[in-house]
C-alpha cells in the first residue's frame, strides 16, 4: 500500500459505522449499493491462486470495487461488518448453465449460492439477453450473465423443434449466415453442437473471428479434438468427444462415429448409438494419445468443462434422483420436464447391458478428469444446470464435490470456479485483491480444508452489493413461494437438457 493510502486510512480510522453480523439496508428487490465504504473485518482471505489463507484481514469495498485488503484500519464513516472466524473467497462461476423458471427463480438461486457469474450455454429465448442487460444495468438482481447464441447444429439436428429451437446449417454459406444472425441478436459467443459437418464448423469458427465472437461448445462428431483446439474453439463442453480422441482404436472409433445416422430430433437415437462407441474408447484408453491430445489443449489454452454433475445423472439415471430437500425450489412443470427428458431422451429403449455399461462409465469419467488435471488442461467448473436433476446454484456445489471426488484438490476445484472463469471470460474478478470487482462469498468454514464448506454461505457480495444472511434467506423463501405460483409473462421454458421443454 502506498503512503498516501496509509495516511488516509489512519486519519479516518475512528468513527466507523458497525454492522455486527450484518444489519443491511435493503429494498424488497435487492441490497442497496452503498455510496461510501463497506469494510468486511477480521476475515480470513483465501488466495485461490496460491492456496494461502491470510487471517485477520479487512476487505474494503467502495462502489463495485475492492479498494483495500490487509490488516487495515476501518475508515471513518465506513459501514463495518464484523465477520470473525469467516472465510472470504472470490465469487463463484458456473460455466455451463441453462436457466429455468422465470426471473424470480434462477437469478436469485444463483446468487444465494454464491454464484456471481454464469455462462448461459444456449440463447434459446431472447429473455436471457434481457436478464443479462437488466442485471448489468442494476435493475434486476442476479449474477453476471454471459449468454450464448442459439445452438447451431448440423442437418439433421439432434433436437426436436418441439423441444428446443436450434439453428440448423448444412453448408458453409448457411453457417456463416447463422453467425452473422446471432451476432445481430446480441449473443456474447457462438455455441456449436455435435452434428455439425466439418465444413460448416470451420466456416463458423472463421466467420465468428471476423465478426468478433468466440466459439464455445461441443466437439462436433466430424472433427477431432486436436482440430477443435488448433482452430481456436475456446472451450469443449462435456467429456463425450474428448474420450473418443484418446483411444488406441481412435481410427475405428471415429469411423463408427461418422456412421451414426439420426433422424431429425431423435436425440435418443444419437445417445444410444454413441454409447457403444464410448464404451470401446473407455476400454482402450491410450496414455500416449492422451499426452498428445491433452498437450494440445494445454498449449492452446482450450478449456474443458467436464460437467460431471450432468454425467453423474445421465450415466446413472436408474440410480439418481432429484434431491428431495431441493425440490421446493423447482416448479411442478420443471420437475415434470426433468422426468420427461429422462424417460424419453435417455432411458428409452436401453438394454440391461447398456444400463450396466453406463453406470461403469461414471467411474471412467472421474478417472478421465483426473487425467485432465494431471496434464494441466485448464478446467472450467460447469454443471449443465437445466439437465435433470440439477437445481440452479446448488448444482455448482455438487460439481465442486465431483471434481474433488475425481482427484482435484479443493484449491483446484475452487480455481475452476473462480480464477479460470475470470481468465477465460476476460473479467476483472476471480480474486480478493484491490482493484478487482467486489464479487465475494463469505463462508462459515474453510473451503480448502473441505470443499463441502462452499455450501456454508454466510454473506454474498455481488458488484459491491452486500447480501446479508437474512436477505439470503428471504431470497430462498421468495423462490420457494414463486415456484408455487403461475409463471409470470417474463418466463423461460422450464427445464431440460440445453434448455429443452416438454412439447405442449
C-alpha positions as CSV (number, residue, x, y, z in Angstrom):
1,X,0.0,0.0,0.0
2,X,1.4,3.5,-0.8
3,X,2.0,6.1,1.9
4,X,-0.9,8.3,0.9
5,X,-3.4,5.4,1.2
6,X,-1.9,4.5,4.7
7,X,-2.3,8.2,5.8
8,X,-5.8,8.4,4.6
9,X,-6.8,5.2,6.4
10,X,-5.1,6.3,9.6
11,X,-6.8,9.7,9.6
12,X,-10.2,8.1,9.1
13,X,-9.9,5.0,11.3
14,X,-12.2,6.3,14.1
15,X,-15.9,6.6,13.9
16,X,-16.8,3.6,11.6
17,X,-20.4,2.5,11.5
18,X,-20.5,-1.1,12.8
19,X,-23.0,-3.6,11.5
20,X,-22.5,-6.5,13.8
21,X,-23.2,-9.7,12.0
22,X,-24.8,-7.8,9.1
23,X,-27.6,-5.3,9.6
24,X,-28.1,-4.2,6.0
25,X,-30.2,-1.5,4.2
26,X,-32.3,-3.3,1.6
27,X,-35.2,-2.9,-0.7
28,X,-37.5,-5.8,-1.4
29,X,-35.7,-6.3,-4.7
30,X,-32.0,-6.2,-3.7
31,X,-29.4,-4.9,-1.4
32,X,-28.7,-1.2,-1.9
33,X,-25.3,-0.3,-3.4
34,X,-23.5,1.8,-0.8
35,X,-22.2,5.2,-1.8
36,X,-19.4,5.1,0.9
37,X,-17.1,2.3,2.0
38,X,-18.0,-1.1,3.4
39,X,-15.5,-2.9,5.5
40,X,-15.6,-6.7,6.0
41,X,-13.4,-7.1,9.1
42,X,-11.5,-9.9,10.8
43,X,-11.9,-12.4,8.0
44,X,-9.5,-15.0,6.6
45,X,-9.0,-14.2,2.9
46,X,-8.4,-17.3,0.7
47,X,-6.0,-16.8,-2.2
48,X,-7.3,-19.4,-4.6
49,X,-4.4,-18.9,-6.9
50,X,-1.8,-19.9,-4.3
51,X,-3.8,-21.7,-1.6
52,X,-2.6,-19.2,1.0
53,X,-5.0,-18.3,3.8
54,X,-4.5,-14.8,5.3
55,X,-6.2,-14.4,8.7
56,X,-7.5,-11.2,10.5
57,X,-7.9,-9.3,7.2
58,X,-10.1,-6.3,6.4
59,X,-11.6,-6.1,2.9
60,X,-12.6,-2.6,1.9
61,X,-15.3,-2.1,-0.8
62,X,-16.3,1.1,-2.5
63,X,-18.9,1.1,-5.2
64,X,-18.3,-2.1,-7.1
65,X,-14.6,-2.4,-6.4
66,X,-12.3,-3.8,-3.7
67,X,-10.1,-0.9,-2.7
68,X,-8.1,-2.5,0.1
69,X,-7.2,-5.9,1.5
70,X,-5.0,-6.4,4.6
71,X,-4.6,-5.6,8.3
72,X,-6.1,-2.2,7.7
73,X,-7.9,0.3,9.9
74,X,-11.5,0.9,9.1
75,X,-12.1,4.4,7.6
76,X,-14.2,6.9,9.4
77,X,-17.9,6.6,8.4
78,X,-17.4,3.2,6.8
79,X,-20.1,0.5,7.3
80,X,-18.2,-2.2,9.2
81,X,-19.4,-5.8,9.0
82,X,-17.6,-7.9,11.6
83,X,-17.1,-11.4,10.4
84,X,-14.7,-13.0,12.9
85,X,-14.0,-16.6,12.0
86,X,-15.3,-16.3,8.5
87,X,-13.5,-17.1,5.2
88,X,-13.7,-14.9,2.1
89,X,-13.3,-16.3,-1.4
90,X,-14.0,-14.8,-4.8
91,X,-17.5,-15.0,-6.2
92,X,-18.2,-18.4,-7.8
93,X,-18.9,-19.0,-11.5
94,X,-21.0,-21.8,-13.1
95,X,-19.6,-22.0,-16.6
96,X,-22.4,-24.2,-18.1
97,X,-26.0,-23.4,-17.3
98,X,-29.4,-23.4,-19.0
99,X,-31.5,-21.3,-16.7
100,X,-35.0,-22.5,-16.0
101,X,-38.1,-20.8,-14.5
102,X,-38.8,-17.1,-14.6
103,X,-36.7,-14.3,-13.3
104,X,-37.9,-14.9,-9.8
105,X,-36.2,-18.3,-9.7
106,X,-32.8,-18.8,-11.4
107,X,-31.2,-15.5,-10.8
108,X,-31.8,-15.4,-7.0
109,X,-30.9,-19.1,-6.7
110,X,-27.6,-18.5,-8.3
111,X,-26.8,-15.5,-6.1
112,X,-28.0,-17.2,-2.9
113,X,-25.5,-20.0,-3.6
114,X,-22.6,-17.6,-4.1
115,X,-22.6,-17.6,-7.9
116,X,-21.8,-14.1,-9.2
117,X,-21.1,-15.2,-12.8
118,X,-22.8,-17.7,-15.1
119,X,-22.2,-18.7,-18.7
120,X,-25.6,-19.4,-20.3
121,X,-24.9,-22.0,-22.9
122,X,-28.0,-21.6,-25.2
123,X,-29.5,-18.3,-26.0
124,X,-32.8,-20.0,-27.0
125,X,-35.0,-17.3,-25.5
126,X,-34.5,-13.6,-26.0
127,X,-35.5,-13.2,-22.4
128,X,-32.0,-14.3,-21.5
129,X,-30.5,-11.3,-23.2
130,X,-33.0,-9.1,-21.3
131,X,-31.9,-10.6,-18.0
132,X,-28.3,-10.1,-18.8
133,X,-28.8,-6.4,-19.7
134,X,-31.0,-5.6,-16.8
135,X,-28.6,-7.3,-14.4
136,X,-25.8,-5.2,-15.9
137,X,-27.9,-2.0,-15.5
138,X,-28.6,-2.9,-11.9
139,X,-32.4,-3.2,-12.3
140,X,-32.5,-6.9,-11.8
141,X,-30.6,-8.7,-9.1
142,X,-28.7,-11.6,-10.4
143,X,-25.2,-12.9,-11.4
144,X,-23.3,-11.5,-14.3
145,X,-24.5,-13.4,-17.3
146,X,-22.5,-14.2,-20.4
147,X,-25.0,-15.6,-22.9
148,X,-24.5,-17.9,-25.9
149,X,-26.2,-17.8,-29.3
150,X,-28.9,-20.2,-30.2
151,X,-27.3,-23.6,-30.6
152,X,-26.0,-24.1,-34.1
153,X,-26.2,-27.7,-35.2
154,X,-25.9,-29.7,-38.4
155,X,-28.7,-31.1,-40.6
156,X,-30.4,-33.3,-39.4
157,X,-30.1,-31.8,-35.9
158,X,-30.4,-33.9,-32.7
159,X,-33.1,-31.6,-31.4
160,X,-36.8,-32.0,-31.9
161,X,-38.1,-28.4,-32.7
162,X,-41.0,-29.1,-30.3
163,X,-38.4,-29.4,-27.5
164,X,-35.9,-26.6,-28.4
165,X,-35.3,-24.3,-31.3
166,X,-31.8,-24.6,-32.8
167,X,-30.3,-23.1,-35.9
168,X,-29.7,-25.8,-38.5
169,X,-27.0,-25.4,-41.1
170,X,-26.0,-27.7,-43.9
171,X,-23.1,-25.9,-45.6
172,X,-20.5,-23.1,-45.2
173,X,-22.7,-20.4,-46.5
174,X,-25.6,-21.2,-44.1
175,X,-23.1,-21.5,-41.3
176,X,-21.6,-18.0,-41.9
177,X,-25.1,-16.5,-42.2
178,X,-26.0,-18.1,-38.8
179,X,-23.0,-16.5,-37.2
180,X,-23.9,-13.1,-38.5
181,X,-27.5,-13.6,-37.4
182,X,-26.6,-14.5,-33.8
183,X,-24.2,-11.6,-33.7
184,X,-27.1,-9.2,-34.6
185,X,-29.3,-10.8,-32.0
186,X,-26.8,-9.9,-29.2
187,X,-25.1,-13.2,-28.5
188,X,-21.8,-13.0,-26.5
189,X,-20.4,-16.1,-28.2
190,X,-21.3,-18.8,-30.7
191,X,-22.5,-22.2,-29.3
192,X,-21.7,-25.1,-31.6
193,X,-23.2,-28.6,-31.4
194,X,-22.4,-32.2,-32.1
195,X,-23.8,-32.8,-35.6
196,X,-22.2,-30.0,-37.5
197,X,-20.2,-31.0,-40.6
198,X,-16.5,-30.2,-40.7
199,X,-17.2,-27.7,-43.5
200,X,-19.9,-25.9,-41.5
201,X,-18.0,-25.9,-38.3
202,X,-14.8,-24.4,-39.9
203,X,-16.9,-21.7,-41.5
204,X,-18.5,-20.9,-38.1
205,X,-15.1,-20.6,-36.5
206,X,-13.8,-18.4,-39.3
207,X,-16.9,-16.1,-39.5
208,X,-17.0,-15.8,-35.7
209,X,-13.4,-14.5,-35.8
210,X,-14.4,-11.9,-38.4
211,X,-17.3,-10.6,-36.5
212,X,-15.6,-10.5,-33.1
213,X,-17.2,-13.5,-31.4
214,X,-15.6,-16.6,-29.8
215,X,-16.8,-20.2,-30.3
216,X,-17.6,-22.5,-27.4
217,X,-19.5,-25.8,-27.3
218,X,-19.4,-29.5,-28.2
219,X,-16.7,-31.2,-30.1
220,X,-18.6,-32.0,-33.4
221,X,-18.7,-35.6,-34.3
222,X,-16.9,-35.0,-37.6
223,X,-14.0,-33.0,-36.1
224,X,-11.1,-34.3,-34.0
225,X,-10.4,-32.7,-30.6
226,X,-7.0,-31.6,-31.7
227,X,-8.5,-29.9,-34.7
228,X,-11.1,-28.2,-32.5
229,X,-8.4,-26.8,-30.3
230,X,-6.0,-25.8,-33.0
231,X,-8.7,-24.0,-35.0
232,X,-9.4,-21.8,-32.0
233,X,-12.7,-23.1,-30.4
234,X,-12.2,-21.8,-26.9
235,X,-14.0,-24.5,-24.9
236,X,-15.1,-28.1,-25.2
237,X,-18.1,-29.0,-23.2
238,X,-18.6,-32.4,-21.6
239,X,-16.4,-35.5,-21.9
240,X,-18.0,-37.3,-24.9
241,X,-15.8,-36.1,-27.8
242,X,-12.6,-35.9,-25.8
243,X,-13.0,-39.5,-24.6
244,X,-13.1,-40.7,-28.1
245,X,-9.9,-38.8,-29.0
246,X,-7.6,-40.8,-26.7
247,X,-8.3,-44.4,-27.7
248,X,-5.8,-46.8,-29.1
249,X,-8.6,-47.6,-31.6
250,X,-9.3,-44.0,-32.5
251,X,-9.5,-44.6,-36.2
252,X,-12.1,-47.3,-35.8
253,X,-14.0,-45.3,-33.2
254,X,-14.1,-42.3,-35.5
255,X,-15.4,-44.4,-38.4
256,X,-18.2,-45.7,-36.1
257,X,-18.9,-42.1,-35.1
258,X,-19.2,-40.9,-38.7
259,X,-21.6,-43.9,-39.4
260,X,-24.2,-42.7,-36.9
261,X,-27.5,-41.8,-38.5
262,X,-30.1,-39.8,-36.7
263,X,-33.5,-38.6,-37.9
264,X,-34.2,-35.0,-37.1
265,X,-34.9,-34.6,-33.4
266,X,-34.1,-38.2,-32.4
267,X,-31.7,-37.4,-29.5
268,X,-32.3,-40.8,-28.0
269,X,-31.1,-42.5,-31.2
270,X,-27.8,-40.5,-31.1
271,X,-27.3,-41.1,-27.4
272,X,-27.8,-44.9,-27.8
273,X,-25.6,-45.1,-30.9
274,X,-22.9,-43.1,-29.1
275,X,-22.8,-45.4,-26.1
276,X,-21.1,-48.5,-27.6
277,X,-18.5,-46.2,-29.2
278,X,-17.8,-44.5,-25.9
279,X,-17.6,-47.9,-24.3
280,X,-14.9,-49.1,-26.7
281,X,-12.9,-45.8,-26.2
282,X,-13.2,-46.0,-22.4
283,X,-11.7,-49.6,-22.5
284,X,-8.9,-48.7,-24.9
285,X,-7.6,-45.5,-23.3
286,X,-4.1,-44.6,-24.6
287,X,-1.7,-42.7,-22.3
288,X,0.3,-41.7,-25.4
289,X,-2.8,-40.4,-27.2
290,X,-3.8,-38.6,-24.1
291,X,-0.5,-36.9,-23.7
292,X,-0.7,-35.7,-27.3
293,X,-4.3,-34.5,-27.2
294,X,-4.2,-33.0,-23.7
295,X,-0.9,-31.4,-24.5
296,X,-2.5,-29.6,-27.5
297,X,-5.4,-28.4,-25.3
298,X,-2.9,-27.2,-22.7
299,X,-0.7,-25.3,-25.2
300,X,-3.7,-23.7,-26.9
301,X,-5.5,-22.9,-23.5
302,X,-8.6,-24.7,-24.8
303,X,-10.7,-25.0,-21.7
304,X,-12.6,-28.2,-20.9
305,X,-15.9,-28.1,-18.9
306,X,-16.4,-31.7,-17.7
307,X,-20.0,-31.1,-16.4
308,X,-19.6,-34.1,-14.0
309,X,-22.9,-33.1,-12.4
310,X,-24.6,-33.9,-15.7
311,X,-22.7,-37.0,-16.4
312,X,-23.4,-38.3,-12.9
313,X,-27.1,-38.3,-13.6
314,X,-27.1,-39.4,-17.2
315,X,-24.6,-42.3,-16.6
316,X,-26.7,-43.5,-13.7
317,X,-30.3,-42.5,-14.4
318,X,-31.6,-45.6,-12.7
319,X,-29.8,-44.7,-9.5
320,X,-30.0,-40.9,-9.2
321,X,-32.9,-38.6,-8.4
322,X,-33.8,-35.1,-7.5
323,X,-32.6,-34.2,-4.0
324,X,-35.9,-34.1,-2.0
325,X,-34.6,-31.2,0.1
326,X,-34.2,-29.0,-3.1
327,X,-37.5,-29.9,-4.8
328,X,-39.1,-26.9,-3.2
329,X,-37.1,-24.6,-5.4
330,X,-38.5,-26.1,-8.6
331,X,-41.9,-25.7,-10.1
332,X,-44.1,-28.7,-10.8
333,X,-43.6,-28.0,-14.5
334,X,-39.8,-28.1,-14.2
335,X,-39.8,-31.4,-12.3
336,X,-42.2,-32.8,-14.8
337,X,-39.9,-31.7,-17.6
338,X,-37.0,-33.3,-15.9
339,X,-38.9,-36.6,-15.7
340,X,-40.0,-36.4,-19.3
341,X,-36.5,-35.7,-20.5
342,X,-35.0,-38.6,-18.5
343,X,-37.6,-41.1,-19.7
344,X,-37.8,-40.0,-23.4
345,X,-34.3,-38.8,-24.2
346,X,-32.1,-41.1,-22.1
347,X,-33.9,-44.1,-20.5
348,X,-35.9,-45.2,-23.5
349,X,-35.0,-48.3,-25.5
350,X,-32.0,-49.3,-23.4
351,X,-30.9,-52.9,-22.8
352,X,-29.8,-54.3,-19.5
353,X,-26.2,-54.3,-20.8
354,X,-26.4,-50.6,-21.7
355,X,-27.7,-49.8,-18.2
356,X,-24.7,-51.7,-16.7
357,X,-22.2,-50.1,-19.0
358,X,-23.5,-46.6,-18.5
359,X,-23.1,-46.9,-14.7
360,X,-19.5,-48.1,-15.2
361,X,-18.9,-45.1,-17.4
362,X,-19.4,-42.8,-14.5
363,X,-16.3,-44.2,-12.7
364,X,-14.4,-43.9,-16.0
365,X,-15.3,-40.2,-16.4
366,X,-14.0,-39.5,-13.0
367,X,-10.7,-41.1,-13.9
368,X,-10.7,-39.2,-17.2
369,X,-11.0,-35.8,-15.3
370,X,-8.1,-36.9,-13.1
371,X,-6.0,-37.3,-16.3
372,X,-7.0,-33.9,-17.5
373,X,-5.9,-32.4,-14.2
374,X,-2.6,-34.4,-14.3
375,X,-1.9,-33.0,-17.7
376,X,-2.6,-29.4,-16.6
377,X,-5.5,-29.0,-19.0
378,X,-7.4,-25.8,-17.9
379,X,-10.7,-26.8,-16.4
380,X,-13.9,-24.8,-16.0
381,X,-16.5,-25.7,-13.4
382,X,-19.8,-26.1,-15.0
383,X,-22.9,-28.1,-14.2
384,X,-25.2,-28.2,-17.3
385,X,-27.9,-26.9,-15.0
386,X,-31.1,-27.4,-16.9
387,X,-30.3,-31.1,-17.2
388,X,-32.1,-33.4,-14.8
389,X,-32.0,-33.2,-11.8
390,X,-29.9,-30.1,-11.2
391,X,-31.1,-27.1,-9.3
392,X,-29.7,-23.7,-10.2
393,X,-26.9,-22.5,-7.9
394,X,-27.0,-25.6,-5.7
395,X,-25.7,-27.7,-8.6
396,X,-22.3,-25.9,-8.7
397,X,-21.5,-27.1,-5.2
398,X,-22.3,-30.6,-6.4
399,X,-19.8,-30.0,-9.3
400,X,-17.1,-28.9,-6.9
401,X,-17.5,-32.0,-4.9
402,X,-17.5,-34.2,-8.0
403,X,-14.2,-32.5,-9.1
404,X,-12.6,-33.3,-5.8
405,X,-14.1,-36.8,-5.9
406,X,-12.3,-37.2,-9.3
407,X,-9.0,-36.2,-7.8
408,X,-8.8,-32.4,-7.8
409,X,-7.7,-30.7,-4.6
410,X,-10.2,-28.3,-3.0
411,X,-8.0,-25.5,-4.3
412,X,-8.0,-26.8,-7.9
413,X,-11.8,-27.2,-7.7
414,X,-12.2,-23.6,-6.5
415,X,-9.7,-22.4,-9.1
416,X,-12.0,-23.9,-11.8
417,X,-14.9,-21.9,-10.4
418,X,-13.1,-18.6,-9.8
419,X,-9.7,-17.8,-11.3
420,X,-10.1,-19.8,-14.5
421,X,-13.5,-18.5,-15.4
422,X,-12.3,-14.9,-14.9
423,X,-9.3,-15.5,-17.2
424,X,-11.4,-17.3,-19.8
425,X,-14.1,-14.5,-19.9
426,X,-11.6,-11.6,-19.5
427,X,-13.3,-10.4,-16.3
428,X,-11.7,-8.4,-13.6
429,X,-12.9,-10.9,-11.0
430,X,-11.7,-14.2,-9.5
431,X,-9.5,-12.8,-6.7
432,X,-9.9,-10.9,-3.4
433,X,-7.5,-8.1,-4.3
434,X,-7.6,-4.3,-4.6
435,X,-9.0,-3.0,-7.9
436,X,-10.9,-6.3,-8.6
437,X,-14.7,-6.2,-8.9
438,X,-16.2,-6.9,-5.5
439,X,-17.7,-10.3,-6.2
440,X,-17.2,-12.2,-3.0
441,X,-18.6,-15.1,-0.9
442,X,-18.2,-15.2,2.9
443,X,-18.2,-18.7,4.3
444,X,-18.6,-20.1,7.8
445,X,-15.8,-22.6,7.3
446,X,-12.6,-23.2,5.4
447,X,-13.2,-24.5,1.8
448,X,-9.6,-25.6,1.4
449,X,-10.0,-28.0,4.3
450,X,-13.2,-29.4,2.9
451,X,-14.8,-28.4,-0.4
452,X,-18.2,-29.0,1.1
453,X,-17.7,-25.9,3.1
454,X,-18.6,-23.8,0.0
455,X,-22.2,-24.6,0.9
456,X,-21.8,-22.9,4.2
457,X,-22.6,-19.4,2.9
458,X,-22.9,-16.5,5.3
459,X,-22.9,-13.4,3.0
460,X,-22.6,-12.8,-0.7
461,X,-21.2,-9.6,-2.3
462,X,-22.1,-9.0,-6.0
463,X,-20.5,-6.0,-7.6
464,X,-20.3,-4.3,-4.2
465,X,-23.9,-5.1,-3.2
466,X,-23.9,-6.9,0.1
467,X,-26.5,-9.7,0.5
468,X,-26.8,-10.4,4.2
469,X,-27.6,-13.8,5.8
470,X,-31.2,-12.6,6.5
471,X,-31.7,-11.3,3.0
472,X,-30.3,-14.5,1.5
473,X,-32.8,-16.5,3.5
474,X,-35.6,-14.2,2.2
475,X,-34.4,-14.7,-1.4
476,X,-34.6,-18.5,-1.0
477,X,-38.1,-18.2,0.7
478,X,-39.2,-16.0,-2.2
479,X,-38.1,-18.6,-4.8
480,X,-40.0,-21.3,-2.8
481,X,-43.1,-19.2,-3.0
482,X,-42.6,-18.2,-6.7
483,X,-42.5,-21.8,-8.0
484,X,-45.9,-22.5,-6.5
485,X,-47.4,-19.6,-8.4
486,X,-48.3,-19.4,-12.1
487,X,-45.3,-18.2,-14.2
488,X,-45.1,-14.5,-14.9
489,X,-45.1,-13.2,-18.5
490,X,-41.3,-12.8,-18.2
491,X,-40.6,-16.6,-18.2
492,X,-38.4,-19.1,-19.8
493,X,-39.5,-22.5,-20.9
494,X,-38.8,-24.8,-18.0
495,X,-36.0,-27.3,-17.6
496,X,-34.5,-29.9,-19.8
497,X,-31.1,-30.5,-21.3
498,X,-29.8,-27.4,-23.1
499,X,-33.0,-25.6,-22.1
500,X,-35.4,-28.0,-23.6
501,X,-39.0,-28.2,-22.6
502,X,-41.8,-30.7,-22.9
503,X,-43.8,-30.5,-26.1
504,X,-47.2,-28.9,-25.5
